[in-house]
Amino acid sequence: MATTTTIHPQFRPPVRAPRRLRPPPYSSFVRYRTHIPVRASAASASASAPAQREAAAGVPWGCEIESLENAASLERWLVDSGLPEQRLAIQRVDVGERGLVALKNIRKGEKLLFVPPSLVITADSEWSCPEVGDVMKRNSVPDWPLLATYLISEASLEGSSRWSNYIAALPRQPYSLLYCLYVLLQDSCGARRILGGFANQGKGNSEDN
């Protein structure tokens, strides 16, 4: 039996110069998205603190929380507006801020503070801008945001508002509840007394019901 052998020439691919890969057309966009926002965010963060301080300084009402000058003006205005003599006064307390301090010994059951209804701001108080009050009441705005809007409206009138002395004595930047909790943690005995009083009060209310 005869066999036939066929010889094929060896396959050799053509020699070509290596191709240089070109970057994708969106590479410049990726670089832009990677670097530019970082610089922009850093600039905005560095500018935010001065902007906040400038905004706080531009508030035309309120005072620093430890200001006794505004507190004295408030007390004089309260007396001139019919507030009877009180057993408490606004003074600087141990934590460095303002607080109500007893001027004399207080007996058990004695009234500490009395504010006449004419010096109380409520949801029914008369607005210096009646149009604003009408809009708020027409839309049945709840008491808390209504009172906040009332103070903002009166504060915008500055000296022409009846409540200007009161608004001028409000702290421009009040402390949060976190600061109150921090103070309580420094005085564990005082914290237990306060929390125990709340617990007893709640227990009494539940028994009454």
N, CA, C and O of each residue as an XYZ file, in Angstrom:
836
protein
N       0.856     -1.189      0.000
C       0.000      0.000      0.000
C       0.880      1.222      0.000
O       1.728      1.393      0.876
N       0.684      2.043     -0.952
C       1.529      3.227     -1.090
C       0.930      4.395     -0.339
O      -0.286      4.590     -0.358
N       1.767      5.171      0.320
C       1.326      6.367      1.049
C       1.900      7.599      0.394
O       2.999      7.586     -0.159
N       1.145      8.637      0.469
C       1.586      9.902     -0.136
C       1.780     10.925      0.965
O       0.881     11.143      1.777
N       2.897     11.530      1.000
C       3.205     12.551      2.005
C       3.228     13.901      1.326
O       3.918     14.118      0.330
N       2.449     14.799      1.899
C       2.396     16.160      1.347
C       3.094     17.098      2.311
O       2.753     17.127      3.493
N       4.035     17.843      1.851
C       4.806     18.776      2.681
C       4.258     20.181      2.437
O       4.282     20.703      1.323
N       3.755     20.783      3.552
C       3.257     22.171      3.466
C       4.340     23.130      3.937
O       5.068     22.829      4.883
N       4.446     24.211      3.323
C       5.445     25.208      3.796
C       5.078     25.733      5.196
O       3.898     25.872      5.517
N       6.090     26.020      6.023
C       5.851     26.521      7.395
C       5.181     27.895      7.341
O       5.593     28.782      6.593
N       4.102     28.044      8.184
C       3.363     29.314      8.194
C       4.102     30.344      9.042
O       4.441     30.103     10.200
N       4.331     31.459      8.446
C       4.977     32.557      9.164
C       4.119     33.812      8.993
O       3.911     34.278      7.873
N       3.604     34.377     10.149
C       2.802     35.604     10.033
C       3.646     36.754      9.563
O       4.850     36.793      9.815
N       3.044     37.667      8.898
C       3.821     38.815      8.417
C       4.331     39.658      9.581
O       3.650     39.852     10.588
N       5.522     40.136      9.409
C       6.157     40.955     10.451
C       5.639     42.384     10.337
O       5.774     43.033      9.300
N       5.040     42.858     11.435
C       4.527     44.228     11.456
C       5.053     44.949     12.687
O       5.371     44.326     13.700
N       5.139     46.252     12.587
C       5.585     47.055     13.733
C       4.504     47.045     14.808
O       3.319     47.106     14.479
N       4.883     46.970     16.090
C       3.875     46.957     17.170
C       3.035     48.237     17.152
O       3.538     49.340     16.941
N       1.764     48.044     17.376
C       0.851     49.189     17.374
C       0.812     49.833     18.753
O       0.770     49.145     19.773
N       0.826     51.127     18.771
C       0.726     51.875     20.027
C      -0.753     52.091     20.345
O      -1.516     52.605     19.527
N      -1.128     51.691     21.537
C      -2.521     51.839     21.943
C      -2.816     53.295     22.272
O      -2.096     53.926     23.045
N      -3.857     53.807     21.692
C      -4.259     55.180     21.979
C      -5.218     55.197     23.166
O      -6.052     54.301     23.298
N      -5.111     56.191     24.019
C      -6.032     56.245     25.171
C      -7.456     56.431     24.695
O      -7.685     57.037     23.648
N      -8.409     55.926     25.439
C      -9.815     56.091     25.049
C     -10.196     57.563     25.023
O      -9.612     58.369     25.748
N     -11.147     57.912     24.212
C     -11.484     59.347     24.050
C     -12.035     59.984     25.303
O     -12.085     61.211     25.382
N     -12.459     59.191     26.309
C     -13.053     59.784     27.504
C     -12.064     59.889     28.658
O     -12.455     60.206     29.781
N     -10.748     59.617     28.382
C      -9.775     59.640     29.479
C      -9.653     61.029     30.079
O      -9.539     61.178     31.296
N      -9.676     62.051     29.222
C      -9.567     63.403     29.762
C     -10.747     63.729     30.660
O     -10.591     64.445     31.649
N     -11.937     63.208     30.329
C     -13.112     63.432     31.170
C     -12.937     62.765     32.526
O     -13.332     63.321     33.551
N     -12.340     61.564     32.534
C     -12.107     60.861     33.795
C     -11.147     61.639     34.669
O     -11.362     61.777     35.873
N     -10.078     62.151     34.058
C      -9.135     62.939     34.852
C      -9.820     64.176     35.421
O      -9.564     64.565     36.560
N     -10.668     64.778     34.646
C     -11.377     65.967     35.121
C     -12.273     65.632     36.296
O     -12.301     66.354     37.293
N     -13.012     64.524     36.177
C     -13.911     64.155     37.249
C     -13.152     63.722     38.494
O     -13.681     63.796     39.603
N     -11.900     63.265     38.315
C     -11.129     62.751     39.454
C     -10.502     63.873     40.260
O     -10.482     63.812     41.489
N      -9.987     64.899     39.586
C      -9.186     65.895     40.295
C      -9.935     67.194     40.582
O      -9.810     67.752     41.672
N     -10.684     67.664     39.647
C     -11.290     68.985     39.803
C     -12.208     69.072     41.013
O     -12.102     70.036     41.771
N     -13.127     68.091     41.239
C     -14.022     68.217     42.395
C     -13.294     68.243     43.721
O     -13.778     68.851     44.676
N     -12.118     67.585     43.804
C     -11.372     67.591     45.066
C     -10.922     68.999     45.389
O     -11.052     69.452     46.526
N     -10.393     69.696     44.391
C      -9.956     71.069     44.633
C     -11.136     71.973     44.961
O     -11.034     72.849     45.819
N     -12.242     71.762     44.283
C     -13.410     72.608     44.530
C     -13.961     72.386     45.926
O     -14.326     73.342     46.610
N     -14.026     71.117     46.360
C     -14.572     70.839     47.682
C     -13.669     71.387     48.771
O     -14.157     71.867     49.794
N     -12.349     71.322     48.565
C     -11.439     71.859     49.573
C     -11.614     73.359     49.703
O     -11.579     73.904     50.806
N     -11.801     74.027     48.568
C     -11.979     75.477     48.624
C     -13.261     75.841     49.333
O     -13.294     76.782     50.127
N     -14.336     75.090     49.049
C     -15.606     75.409     49.693
C     -15.547     75.138     51.182
O     -16.147     75.873     51.966
N     -14.818     74.071     51.601
C     -14.713     73.765     53.023
C     -13.934     74.831     53.760
O     -14.286     75.204     54.879
N     -12.851     75.334     53.122
C     -12.051     76.347     53.793
C     -12.785     77.672     53.897
O     -12.527     78.466     54.802
N     -13.709     77.908     52.959
C     -14.436     79.177     52.980
C     -15.690     79.122     53.824
O     -16.298     80.157     54.099
N     -16.093     77.914     54.247
C     -17.359     77.800     54.960
C     -17.290     78.406     56.356
O     -18.237     79.064     56.786
N     -16.175     78.197     57.077
C     -16.073     78.708     58.444
C     -16.148     80.234     58.495
O     -16.938     80.763     59.277
N     -15.350     80.979     57.686
C     -15.511     82.442     57.710
C     -16.897     82.893     57.291
O     -17.421     83.875     57.816
N     -17.496     82.172     56.340
C     -18.842     82.559     55.909
C     -19.846     82.391     57.031
O     -20.743     83.218     57.196
N     -19.699     81.314     57.811
C     -20.610     81.102     58.932
C     -20.428     82.177     59.993
O     -21.404     82.683     60.548
N     -19.159     82.529     60.277
C     -18.919     83.588     61.271
C     -19.480     84.920     60.796
O     -20.062     85.674     61.576
N     -19.299     85.203     59.501
C     -19.823     86.467     58.969
C     -21.341     86.494     59.027
O     -21.942     87.526     59.326
N     -21.967     85.337     58.736
C     -23.428     85.276     58.785
C     -23.936     85.472     60.203
O     -24.934     86.160     60.421
N     -23.239     84.860     61.184
C     -23.661     85.019     62.578
C     -23.485     86.460     63.041
O     -24.318     86.988     63.778
N     -22.383     87.102     62.601
C     -22.146     88.489     63.006
C     -23.152     89.437     62.377
O     -23.403     90.518     62.909
N     -23.734     89.039     61.242
C     -24.684     89.909     60.571
C     -26.092     89.818     61.099
O     -26.966     90.551     60.637
N     -26.344     88.935     62.061
C     -27.683     88.832     62.636
C     -27.952     90.081     63.465
O     -27.207     90.348     64.408
N     -28.987     90.858     63.150
C     -29.183     92.143     63.826
C     -29.858     92.036     65.180
O     -30.181     93.064     65.775
N     -30.082     90.841     65.689
C     -30.729     90.710     66.992
C     -30.020     89.637     67.800
O     -29.192     88.885     67.288
N     -30.369     89.591     69.074
C     -29.736     88.612     69.956
C     -28.409     89.121     70.485
O     -27.957     90.203     70.109
N     -27.783     88.340     71.359
C     -26.527     88.735     71.975
C     -25.730     87.484     72.309
O     -26.202     86.359     72.139
N     -24.509     87.707     72.788
C     -23.714     86.582     73.262
C     -24.367     86.005     74.513
O     -24.992     86.723     75.294
N     -24.211     84.711     74.687
C     -24.973     84.022     75.719
C     -24.577     84.456     77.131
O     -25.340     84.255     78.077
N     -23.374     85.058     77.282
C     -22.956     85.494     78.613
C     -23.147     86.995     78.835
O     -22.696     87.523     79.852
N     -23.804     87.693     77.906
C     -23.966     89.140     78.005
C     -24.908     89.516     79.145
O     -26.077     89.130     79.151
N     -24.384     90.275     80.112
C     -25.207     90.764     81.219
C     -25.797     92.137     80.915
O     -26.787     92.540     81.526
N     -25.186     92.858     79.966
C     -25.704     94.184     79.612
C     -27.105     94.066     79.022
O     -28.010     94.808     79.403
N     -27.282     93.126     78.087
C     -28.611     92.931     77.506
C     -29.591     92.396     78.535
O     -30.781     92.707     78.485
N     -29.091     91.584     79.479
C     -29.960     91.056     80.530
C     -30.459     92.177     81.433
O     -31.621     92.177     81.840
N     -29.575     93.145     81.752
C     -29.991     94.275     82.584
C     -31.034     95.128     81.862
O     -31.989     95.602     82.477
N     -30.847     95.320     80.553
C     -31.844     96.075     79.780
C     -33.178     95.343     79.758
O     -34.238     95.966     79.815
N     -33.120     94.020     79.677
C     -34.347     93.228     79.690
C     -35.075     93.376     81.019
O     -36.298     93.521     81.044
N     -34.336     93.340     82.124
C     -34.969     93.469     83.440
C     -35.622     94.835     83.597
O     -36.729     94.936     84.126
N     -34.945     95.888     83.142
C     -35.531     97.232     83.234
C     -36.798     97.322     82.388
O     -37.792     97.910     82.815
N     -36.766     96.746     81.202
C     -37.948     96.774     80.338
C     -39.097     95.990     80.957
O     -40.250     96.412     80.865
N     -38.803     94.858     81.585
C     -39.854     94.063     82.223
C     -40.519     94.843     83.354
O     -41.741     94.830     83.494
N     -39.697     95.524     84.162
C     -40.258     96.314     85.265
C     -41.114     97.453     84.714
O     -42.214     97.704     85.207
N     -40.606     98.141     83.692
C     -41.367     99.241     83.095
C     -42.660     98.744     82.440
O     -43.619     99.504     82.300
N     -42.684     97.471     82.040
C     -43.867     96.912     81.376
C     -44.850     96.290     82.347
O     -45.855     95.717     81.927
N     -44.572     96.396     83.655
C     -45.530     95.917     84.643
C     -45.157     94.638     85.356
O     -45.989     94.078     86.069
N     -43.926     94.149     85.189
C     -43.518     92.942     85.916
C     -43.327     93.282     87.389
O     -42.560     94.191     87.706
N     -43.997     92.582     88.295
C     -43.833     92.878     89.727
C     -42.445     92.474     90.215
O     -41.713     91.769     89.521
N     -42.097     92.923     91.402
C     -40.791     92.591     91.974
C     -40.652     91.077     92.122
O     -41.559     90.391     92.594
N     -39.500     90.584     91.711
C     -39.259     89.145     91.721
C     -38.188     88.790     92.757
O     -37.443     89.653     93.222
N     -38.130     87.512     93.102
C     -37.100     87.008     94.016
C     -35.914     86.416     93.258
O     -35.015     85.825     93.856
N     -35.923     86.581     91.950
C     -34.859     86.057     91.103
C     -34.275     87.179     90.262
O     -34.948     88.166     89.967
N     -33.014     87.016     89.880
C     -32.349     87.987     89.017
C     -31.470     87.235     88.024
O     -31.050     86.106     88.275
N     -31.201     87.881     86.896
C     -30.329     87.291     85.880
C     -28.887     87.623     86.231
O     -28.513     88.795     86.279
N     -28.081     86.609     86.474
C     -26.673     86.781     86.815
C     -25.852     85.723     86.096
O     -26.390     84.768     85.536
N     -24.529     85.913     86.122
C     -23.640     84.906     85.549
C     -23.464     83.777     86.553
O     -23.168     84.016     87.724
N     -23.645     82.551     86.090
C     -23.584     81.381     86.970
C     -22.252     80.667     86.784
O     -21.400     81.107     86.013
N     -22.083     79.546     87.510
C     -20.785     78.875     87.576
C     -20.273     78.424     86.212
O     -19.065     78.452     85.975
N     -21.148     78.017     85.325
C     -20.692     77.530     84.024
C     -20.289     78.669     83.094
O     -19.901     78.421     81.953
N     -20.375     79.929     83.567
C     -19.935     81.071     82.781
C     -21.001     81.713     81.939
O     -20.718     82.662     81.206
N     -22.222     81.224     82.021
C     -23.307     81.793     81.236
C     -24.324     82.459     82.160
O     -24.137     82.507     83.376
N     -25.394     82.969     81.569
C     -26.428     83.619     82.367
C     -27.395     82.592     82.936
O     -27.624     81.529     82.358
N     -27.957     82.946     84.092
C     -28.952     82.082     84.702
C     -29.763     82.863     85.718
O     -29.385     83.967     86.108
N     -30.875     82.291     86.145
C     -31.699     82.907     87.181
C     -31.164     82.506     88.546
O     -31.018     81.320     88.843
N     -30.875     83.500     89.371
C     -30.291     83.278     90.698
C     -31.232     83.870     91.743
O     -31.725     84.987     91.582
N     -31.478     83.119     92.813
C     -32.352     83.594     93.895
C     -31.670     84.726     94.653
O     -30.488     84.629     94.982
N     -32.404     85.797     94.932
C     -31.875     86.939     95.671
C     -32.008     86.761     97.176
O     -31.343     87.462     97.939
N     -32.850     85.842     97.611
C     -33.044     85.582     99.040
C     -33.442     84.122     99.211
O     -33.725     83.428     98.235
N     -33.461     83.673    100.435
C     -33.855     82.291    100.702
C     -35.299     82.059    100.267
O     -36.164     82.911    100.468
N     -35.544     80.916     99.680
C     -36.871     80.564     99.182
C     -37.464     79.487    100.086
O     -36.864     78.434    100.302
N     -38.631     79.770    100.598
C     -39.314     78.787    101.442
C     -40.050     77.763    100.589
O     -40.389     78.031     99.437
N     -40.289     76.604    101.155
C     -40.997     75.544    100.451
C     -42.410     76.007    100.099
O     -43.133     76.529    100.947
N     -42.786     75.813     98.854
C     -44.105     76.217     98.383
C     -44.204     77.670     97.985
O     -45.261     78.112     97.533
N     -43.122     78.434     98.140
C     -43.155     79.855     97.790
C     -43.043     80.026     96.277
O     -42.312     79.293     95.613
N     -43.770     80.993     95.746
C     -43.750     81.255     94.310
C     -42.408     81.877     93.931
O     -41.981     82.867     94.524
N     -41.749     81.282     92.934
C     -40.433     81.768     92.528
C     -40.517     82.897     91.509
O     -39.764     83.867     91.590
N     -41.414     82.775     90.570
C     -41.447     83.715     89.457
C     -42.884     83.907     88.995
O     -43.652     82.951     88.888
N     -43.225     85.143     88.729
C     -44.559     85.446     88.217
C     -44.424     86.371     87.019
O     -43.796     87.427     87.104
N     -45.012     85.969     85.910
C     -45.007     86.782     84.695
C     -46.452     87.080     84.324
O     -47.228     86.153     84.095
N     -46.831     88.349     84.260
C     -48.223     88.679     83.907
C     -48.528     88.265     82.472
O     -47.629     88.239     81.632
N     -49.778     87.944     82.184
C     -50.153     87.506     80.827
C     -49.781     88.505     79.737
O     -49.555     88.114     78.592
N     -49.716     89.793     80.083
C     -49.393     90.798     79.065
C     -47.954     90.685     78.570
O     -47.614     91.242     77.526
N     -47.100     89.963     79.315
C     -45.697     89.804     78.927
C     -45.388     88.390     78.449
O     -44.225     87.987     78.404
N     -46.405     87.652     78.098
C     -46.233     86.281     77.612
C     -46.570     86.238     76.126
O     -47.623     86.715     75.706
N     -45.671     85.665     75.340
C     -45.921     85.485     73.908
C     -46.591     84.132     73.703
O     -46.047     83.096     74.083
N     -47.756     84.150     73.111
C     -48.511     82.921     72.843
C     -48.934     82.898     71.373
O     -48.660     83.832     70.619
N     -49.599     81.824     70.986
C     -50.088     81.716     69.607
C     -51.168     82.748     69.311
O     -51.484     82.999     68.148
N     -51.736     83.348     70.359
C     -52.794     84.350     70.182
C     -52.282     85.781     70.307
O     -53.075     86.722     70.289
N     -50.962     85.957     70.436
C     -50.405     87.305     70.577
C     -50.646     88.117     69.308
O     -50.730     87.576     68.205
N     -50.754     89.421     69.496
C     -51.007     90.320     68.365
C     -49.728     90.521     67.559
O     -48.662     90.765     68.125
N     -49.837     90.418     66.251
C     -48.691     90.573     65.358
C     -48.528     92.038     64.973
O     -49.509     92.732     64.707
N     -47.274     92.503     64.944
C     -47.017     93.848     64.424
C     -47.275     93.900     62.926
O     -47.634     94.951     62.396
N     -47.097     92.776     62.239
C     -47.444     92.645     60.815
C     -48.665     91.732     60.717
O     -48.505     90.519     60.581
N     -49.873     92.277     60.781
C     -51.077     91.438     60.806
C     -51.195     90.513     59.603
O     -51.772     89.430     59.706
N     -50.645     90.937     58.450
C     -50.763     90.092     57.259
C     -50.069     88.753     57.463
O     -50.578     87.713     57.043
N     -48.898     88.781     58.113
C     -48.161     87.534     58.351
C     -48.950     86.634     59.295
O     -49.078     85.432     59.059
N     -49.476     87.224     60.362
C     -50.258     86.439     61.306
C     -51.493     85.823     60.670
O     -51.857     84.689     60.978
N     -52.139     86.575     59.779
C     -53.338     86.052     59.117
C     -53.002     84.847     58.245
O     -53.744     83.866     58.220
N     -51.881     84.925     57.531
C     -51.482     83.806     56.670
C     -51.173     82.571     57.502
O     -51.571     81.464     57.141
N     -50.462     82.753     58.623
C     -50.102     81.615     59.468
C     -51.345     80.951     60.049
O     -51.458     79.725     60.045
N     -52.270     81.754     60.542
C     -53.468     81.182     61.165
C     -54.419     80.593     60.127
O     -55.105     79.607     60.394
N     -54.456     81.194     58.956
C     -55.331     80.679     57.908
C     -54.899     79.282     57.461
O     -55.725     78.464     57.057
N     -53.586     79.023     57.540
C     -53.060     77.718     57.142
C     -52.877     76.770     58.320
O     -52.260     75.714     58.186
N     -53.417     77.155     59.479
C     -53.394     76.285     60.672
C     -51.985     75.802     60.997
O     -51.768     74.613     61.231
N     -51.028     76.730     61.011
C     -49.647     76.379     61.354
C     -49.588     76.002     62.833
O     -50.160     76.716     63.656
N     -48.915     74.902     63.203
C     -48.821     74.507     64.617
C     -48.150     75.579     65.464
O     -47.486     76.475     64.944
N     -48.333     75.473     66.774
C     -47.894     76.536     67.683
C     -46.393     76.796     67.618
O     -45.972     77.951     67.554
N     -45.568     75.730     67.634
C     -44.118     75.952     67.710
C     -43.584     76.707     66.497
O     -42.925     77.730     66.686
N     -43.829     76.262     65.253
C     -43.358     77.062     64.119
C     -44.039     78.419     64.028
O     -43.448     79.375     63.525
N     -45.275     78.515     64.509
C     -45.949     79.813     64.504
C     -45.233     80.791     65.431
O     -45.020     81.948     65.068
N     -44.859     80.329     66.634
C     -44.154     81.200     67.577
C     -42.768     81.566     67.053
O     -42.313     82.696     67.234
N     -42.094     80.610     66.402
C     -40.779     80.912     65.829
C     -40.899     81.978     64.745
O     -40.081     82.895     64.680
N     -41.909     81.859     63.902
C     -42.135     82.862     62.859
C     -42.514     84.206     63.469
O     -42.132     85.258     62.955
N     -43.255     84.168     64.552
C     -43.631     85.407     65.242
C     -42.376     86.155     65.709
O     -42.257     87.364     65.510
N     -41.441     85.424     66.331
C     -40.217     86.064     66.818
C     -39.387     86.612     65.663
O     -38.834     87.707     65.760
N     -39.298     85.851     64.565
C     -38.536     86.324     63.410
C     -39.176     87.583     62.830
O     -38.481     88.532     62.467
N     -40.492     87.581     62.747
C     -41.195     88.745     62.212
C     -40.976     89.972     63.092
O     -40.717     91.063     62.586
N     -41.081     89.794     64.408
C     -40.873     90.923     65.320
C     -39.414     91.363     65.324
O     -39.125     92.556     65.414
N     -38.495     90.408     65.227
C     -37.071     90.764     65.227
C     -36.701     91.576     63.995
O     -35.826     92.440     64.064
N     -37.354     91.310     62.874
C     -37.049     92.057     61.654
C     -37.424     93.530     61.768
O     -36.915     94.361     61.016
N     -38.311     93.858     62.706
C     -38.711     95.255     62.918
C     -37.731     96.010     63.803
O     -37.797     97.234     63.912
N     -36.809     95.264     64.444
C     -35.780     95.829     65.324
C     -36.410     96.712     66.398
O     -37.288     96.253     67.130
N     -35.978     97.971     66.508
C     -36.413     98.819     67.613
C     -37.880     99.192     67.598
O     -38.414     99.606     68.627
N     -38.548     99.059     66.465
C     -39.961     99.425     66.403
C     -40.885     98.342     66.946
O     -42.085     98.572     67.091
N     -40.345     97.167     67.246
C     -41.167     96.100     67.806
C     -41.312     96.272     69.311
O     -40.379     96.709     69.985
N     -42.461     95.936     69.827
C     -42.692     96.014     71.269
C     -41.758     95.074     72.028
O     -41.405     95.338     73.178
N     -41.360     93.980     71.382
C     -40.542     92.956     72.034
C     -39.055     93.126     71.754
O     -38.286     92.185     71.953
N     -38.633     94.288     71.303
C     -37.234     94.468     70.894
C     -36.256     94.210     72.041
O     -35.202     93.616     71.816
N     -36.580     94.642     73.266
C     -35.679     94.405     74.401
C     -35.569     92.921     74.732
O     -34.496     92.428     75.079
N     -36.676     92.229     74.622
C     -36.654     90.788     74.883
C     -35.846     90.056     73.815
O     -35.033     89.186     74.129
N     -36.074     90.414     72.550
C     -35.367     89.751     71.453
C     -33.875     90.055     71.510
O     -33.054     89.196     71.189
N     -33.514     91.286     71.922
C     -32.101     91.647     72.019
C     -31.378     90.845     73.089
O     -30.160     90.682     73.019
N     -32.109     90.341     74.079
C     -31.493     89.572     75.165
C     -31.443     88.079     74.875
O     -30.849     87.326     75.646
N     -32.055     87.634     73.778
C     -32.003     86.214     73.438
C     -30.600     85.836     72.980
O     -29.953     86.626     72.291
N     -30.112     84.654     73.342
C     -28.781     84.234     72.880
C     -28.767     84.020     71.377
O     -29.632     83.344     70.819
N     -27.767     84.611     70.731
C     -27.670     84.471     69.281
C     -27.340     83.035     68.884
O     -27.770     82.569     67.829
N     -26.585     82.337     69.717
C     -26.219     80.952     69.439
C     -26.425     80.133     70.703
O     -25.476     79.945     71.463
N     -27.628     79.643     70.952
C     -27.884     78.905     72.197
C     -27.202     77.552     72.189
O     -26.871     77.001     71.138
N     -27.000     77.029     73.399
C     -26.427     75.695     73.528
C     -27.463     74.649     73.152
O     -28.668     74.892     73.216
N     -26.971     73.485     72.759
C     -27.861     72.378     72.424
C     -28.082     71.509     73.654
O     -27.469     71.728     74.699
N     -28.960     70.526     73.520
C     -29.218     69.598     74.616
C     -27.987     68.764     74.941
O     -27.861     68.269     76.061
N     -27.071     68.599     73.977
C     -25.863     67.823     74.242
C     -25.027     68.494     75.322
O     -24.417     67.810     76.144
N     -24.990     69.841     75.330
C     -24.242     70.535     76.372
C     -24.891     70.306     77.730
O     -24.191     70.124     78.726
N     -26.206     70.312     77.783
C     -26.914     70.050     79.033
C     -26.576     68.661     79.550
O     -26.342     68.479     80.744
N     -26.548     67.674     78.646
C     -26.204     66.313     79.061
C     -24.772     66.244     79.563
O     -24.481     65.510     80.508
N     -23.861     67.011     78.931
C     -22.469     67.014     79.370
C     -22.348     67.569     80.784
O     -21.604     67.028     81.602
N     -23.071     68.641     81.074
C     -23.036     69.228     82.417
C     -23.587     68.245     83.441
O     -23.044     68.123     84.539
N     -24.661     67.546     83.088
C     -25.226     66.570     84.016
C     -24.245     65.441     84.294
O     -24.180     64.936     85.415
N     -23.481     65.042     83.280
C     -22.519     63.962     83.481
C     -21.398     64.386     84.421
O     -20.822     63.542     85.109
N     -21.077     65.677     84.465
C     -20.048     66.154     85.381
C     -20.519     66.130     86.829
O     -19.699     66.084     87.746
N     -21.811     66.160     87.041
C     -22.388     66.146     88.391
C     -23.348     64.966     88.468
O     -24.552     65.120     88.260
N     -22.814     63.799     88.766
C     -23.638     62.588     88.756
C     -24.728     62.640     89.821
O     -25.837     62.155     89.595
N     -24.422     63.228     90.985
C     -25.439     63.317     92.046
C     -26.600     64.203     91.603
O     -27.767     63.861     91.792
N     -26.261     65.344     91.011
C     -27.310     66.232     90.531
C     -28.131     65.588     89.433
O     -29.347     65.769     89.372
N     -27.464     64.830     88.556
C     -28.191     64.150     87.484
C     -29.174     63.130     88.044
O     -30.297     63.003     87.556
N     -28.737     62.395     89.085
C     -29.639     61.400     89.679
C     -30.848     62.070     90.316
O     -31.962     61.552     90.239
N     -30.627     63.228     90.949
C     -31.756     63.929     91.569
C     -32.750     64.400     90.509
O     -33.962     64.265     90.677
N     -32.223     64.954     89.416
C     -33.106     65.461     88.364
C     -33.871     64.323     87.708
O     -35.088     64.397     87.538
N     -33.145     63.262     87.338
C     -33.807     62.133     86.684
C     -34.773     61.441     87.629
O     -35.827     60.966     87.206
N     -34.412     61.380     88.924
C     -35.325     60.787     89.896
C     -36.591     61.597     90.054
O     -37.675     61.041     90.232
N     -36.457     62.927     89.988
C     -37.642     63.778     90.068
C     -38.574     63.560     88.892
O     -39.793     63.516     89.058
N     -37.990     63.422     87.677
C     -38.818     63.142     86.506
C     -39.524     61.796     86.651
O     -40.697     61.663     86.304
N     -38.802     60.801     87.166
C     -39.398     59.471     87.308
C     -40.548     59.493     88.310
O     -41.596     58.891     88.074
N     -40.347     60.193     89.432
C     -41.416     60.268     90.437
C     -42.625     61.024     89.911
O     -43.770     60.670     90.195
N     -42.353     62.077     89.137
C     -43.461     62.844     88.568
C     -44.267     61.985     87.597
O     -45.498     62.026     87.601
N     -43.571     61.209     86.766
C     -44.270     60.335     85.833
C     -45.047     59.248     86.541
O     -46.134     58.871     86.104
N     -44.490     58.733     87.649
C     -45.190     57.700     88.416
C     -46.458     58.263     89.035
O     -47.500     57.606     89.043
N     -46.365     59.495     89.559
C     -47.545     60.115     90.156
C     -48.632     60.353     89.133
O     -49.815     60.169     89.419
N     -48.228     60.771     87.918
C     -49.227     61.010     86.873
C     -49.916     59.716     86.464
O     -51.119     59.705     86.204
N     -49.146     58.610     86.407
C     -49.757     57.339     86.013
C     -50.713     56.835     87.075
O     -51.740     56.239     86.751
N     -50.383     57.069     88.358
C     -51.280     56.639     89.425
C     -52.558     57.461     89.435
O     -53.636     56.950     89.737
N     -52.425     58.756     89.096
C     -53.617     59.605     89.056
C     -54.571     59.162     87.958
O     -55.791     59.256     88.091
N     -53.974     58.667     86.853
C     -54.822     58.229     85.750
C     -55.433     56.856     86.034
O     -56.179     56.329     85.208
